[in-house]
Amino acid sequence: MGYSRITDSEEERLAGVAMEEDKAHDHRKNNAKKRLRRVWQNEAVLRACAEEPAPNTSSGTSSLKSNGQ
């Protein structure tokens, strides 16, 4: 049995398929990074909301009351 040689056109097609797979891999990787950043941001917001608010000063609340009238 002899071996068959890959023709240039087949080689180009296979290289194109490999390039498309690389692009798809990069796209999925970038989407995963964006998703992870959103999760981190959501967790940071939840942590910030769970903390007790800072005590209000009397001058800060009085200025709000006078501005509201």
Buried (B, 14 or more C-beta within 10 A) or exposed (E): EEEEEEEEEEEEEEEEEEEEEEEEEEEEEEEEEEEEEEEEEEEEEEEEEEEEEEEEEEEEEEEEEEEEE
